[in-house]
Amino acid sequence: MNMYSSQKKSIPKGAFKLFSLLILTTFTLNTHAQQVKDIQPQQQDNNMVVKYNIDGAKFYQTFNVDLYISRDGGKTFEGPLNAVSGDVGKGITGGEHKIVWDVFKDVNNLEGDIVFDVKAELTENEVPKEFFAMYNGNNDAFLGLMVGQVGKTGWYASFKTGTFFSSPAQEYSGDETWQPDIAQGQYYQFNDSENIRRLSVTGGFTFQAARNFFFYTGAGFGIKQLIWQMEVHDYQTETLQEEQYVNHPDYSYSGVEAEAGMMLRLGNVLLCAGASTVSFAYTNVTFGAGWVF
């Protein structure tokens, strides 16, 4: 990619002044969207500071940057210049940068129609795929594990469960006419016990959006049940005969579980936050923390 900026002036050794500055044009040297733009040459004593911006660069792209100069309005160029420091050479990332050119270490005088040329050669760096394992849970299922691989693209598998594991013996109809399956001579009543039975098994893909930032999305199977506890008593003695768990279908769901979220990498630590839904009827907030290795 090239960006040319121009100024017309004669610059004798030891004392030079800038009279006018004209940004000419922008050129892109490849088919990608990156551009070198906003070139701003400025004099600082016997140095020329050339500010520039590499726009549109991806997190896995770096550039080999060189500075050139033309004394004939851009017809021919000299360089790359050697007496340069700052954001020049290999490994330059996208964003705003500046190059400091010690003018008279490279030339004895600077005369003519001066044009600066910043050339940035693109390098597509390989993004390594790394495995991760983390604790992963939600506000109903506090026990869970998520494993997978991150890179430009990756994968994951996740398992989450709550701490209530008992299966319901009966299902409540949702109205007062409901009759449980109990023996004659017995009656029932619900106590204050209320539990959530939650299970989630999912898998999907990870996508790297920035150097330390990832998205994930996937689907699988999920269960969420609202479980009440029913006490069965003897009519005559009113003694407690047994306790049963009853599923409330109006607040219970099972079927496809979909989820999405984001991951943030801090060194080898990986944090995640997102949301999941069972049958698109019940939603949980998910969270996790783990290790990349």
N, C-alpha and C positions, 0 to 999 in steps of 0.2 A: 504494500500500500504506500502511496506517496501523498504527501501534502506539501504544497509549495507555498512559501510566503516570500514576499519580495520587498526590498527597499532599494532605492537608487541613491547612492552616495559614494564619495571617496573617503577612505578611512586611512590616513597616514599613521605610521607607527607612533605609539606613545600618546596620541591625543586624537580621539574620534568622537563625533557626535552623530546621533540619529536624527534625521530630518523628517522622514515620512515612512509609513509602514503600509503595505498593501498586501492583503491576503488574496492570492490569485485563484487557486482551485484545489479540488480534492480528487484524488484518484484511488481506486481500489484495485489491487493487483491480483485478486482472486475472485471466485464466485461466491464467497461467503459474505456475511453482512457486516464484517468489521471495517472500520474506517479510521484512518488517522486524520484528526480534524482539530480545529481551534489552535493552530500554530501561532504563537505570539513571541517573536524575538524581542528581547529587551537588553539594552546595554547596562552593564554594571562594571564600572572602571574599565579595565582592559579585557573584560570578559563579555561574552555574549550569552545570555540566558535564553534558551529556546524552550518555551512551554508548549506542550502538545497533549492531546487526549486520544486514547485508543478507545473507540466506541464500539459497543456490540460484542465484546469478547466474552467467551464462555469461561467458566471456572477452570476447565481443563486445557485452556489455550494459553500459551506464552508466545513471546515475540523476541526476535533478534533485531534490535533497533540500532541503526546507524544514522549519522548526520552527514550530509553532503552540502556543498556550497557551489553556487554558480556565480561567475563574474560577468556573464553575458546575457542576463535576463532569462536563464533557464535553458539555453541552447546546449551547453555542455556543463558537466559537473565535475568537481574535484572531491575526492574522498574514497572511503569514509575518513572523516577527520579523526586525528589521533589524540589531540590534547583535549579530550572530553571527559567529563565525569557526570555523576548523577544517574539518571534512569536511561542508561544506554548499554548496549551489549545484549547478552543472552538473558533469558529468564524474566523478561519484562511482562507484567500482567496488564490487563485492561484497566482503564481509568485515566486520571490526570497525572501527568509526569512533567519533568523538566530536565534538560541537558544543559550543562555549563561548559562552554567552549572557551579555553584560554587562547585567544585569537593569535597572539604573536609568538606562541610556541609552534604554531603550524605555518604561519605566513609572515612575511616581512611587512606587507602592506595589503590593504583591502580596498580595491578600487573597482569601479564599474557598476553595472546594474546587478545588485546582489540579490540572489534568490537562495533560500534555504530549502533543503529537501530532507524530510524525515522518512526513512524507509524502515518498514516493520515487516519482517519475514515471519509468517505464521508457523507455529509448531503445534500440532495436535498431540498432546501428551496422553499417554495411556493412563486410564484410571484403574487402579488395582481393585479387584473384587475381594472383599474381606468378610469373614463370618462374624456373626454377633449372637449373643444369647442374653436375654434380659428377663427380669421379673415383669409380668404384664397382668394387669387386672382392671376391673371397673368398679363402679359404686355398688354393685350387687355381687360380683364374683371377685373376691379379693385374692384368690389363689390362682396363679397362672404362670405360664412360661411362653416366651416367644423366641424363636430361633430363625436364623435366615442368613442372607448375604446382601451386602450393600456394595454399590458401584454405580456406574451410569444407570444400569438396570440390575435388579436382583430379585430375590424371592423371600418369602417368609412363611412360617407355619406357627399357629398360635392355639393354645389351649387355656381356657379359663373356667373356673368353677367357684361356686359359693361354698359356705361352710355348713350348709344344711343339705344332707344327703338322703333323708328318708323319702320313700315314694308314697304318694297319697293312696289310701285304701279305697276312697270313694270320691265322687265328684258332685259338688253342690250344684243344684239346678238354678240357683239365683233367686228363688222366691220362697214364700212361707209355706207353700204346699209341698215342698220337698220332703220326701220320706227316705231316710237312710236305710241301708240294709242292716237292720239289727233284729234281734229276736223279740218275740212277743213277751210282754211283761217288762220291757225295757223302754227307757226314754233317753233322749240326748239333749245336750246343750253345748254351745260353743263357749270356750273360755277365752281369755284375752291373748292367747298365744297366736302370733302371726309370723310366718316365715316366708322367705323367698328361696325357691329352689332354682338355681341358675347354672347353666352349662353352655359353653361356647367352644366350638372347634372350627377354626377358619384357616385359610391360606390365601396367598395372593402375591402381589408384586411390589417391589420398591423402586423408586425413581429418584435419581439425584438431581436436585434443582440448583444447588450451589455447592461450594466447596465443602461445607459442613452441614448441609441442609437437605433432607430427604422427605419424600412423600411415600405413603404406602396405601394400598387399597386392595381389598379382597372380599371373599365371601365363604360361607360354609353353612354349618348347621347350628341352630341355637334353641335353647329351651329357657323360658321364664315362667315359673308357676307361683301363684300366690297360694300358700298353704295355711289353712286354719286347723286348729286342733279341736276335736270333738270329744266330749266326755259322755260315756254311756253308763247310765245308772239303772239300778233295779227299782221298779215302781213301788214295791212293798217296803223294802228296807231302805231305799234311797242311797244305797251304798254304790260307790264307784266300781263298775265292772271292768272297764277298759278305756283306753284312750286311742283314738284313731286320727289320722291326718286326712284332711279333705281338701281337694283342689277346687279353687274358685275359678270357673272357666271364663268369667267376664273379665278377669285380670290376669289371664294366663295365655301364653303364646308359644308356639313352636313352629319350626320350619326354617326357611332361608334366613341366615344372618349375614348382613352386609356391614362392612366397616371401612373407614378411611381415617387417615391422620397424618401427622408429621413427626419427623425425627430430627433431633439436633445433636450433632457430635461435638464433644468437648474433649479433645485429646482422644483417649481410648474409651471414654465414657459416652454412652449413647442414651439420650432421653427421648421419650415419645409421649404424645398426647393425641387423642382423637375421639371418635364416637362410633358406636355400633348400634344396629337396630335389628330386632327380631321381627320378621314378616312385615317390616315397615310400620309396625304398630307400637313398638316399645323401644325406647332409646336409652342407651347408657353412655356415660363419659368414661373413656378408657385412658390409662396412664401406664407408664413403665420406666424402668431404668436398668441399664445393663452394661455390657462390656464388648468392645470390638477387638477381635484378635486375628 
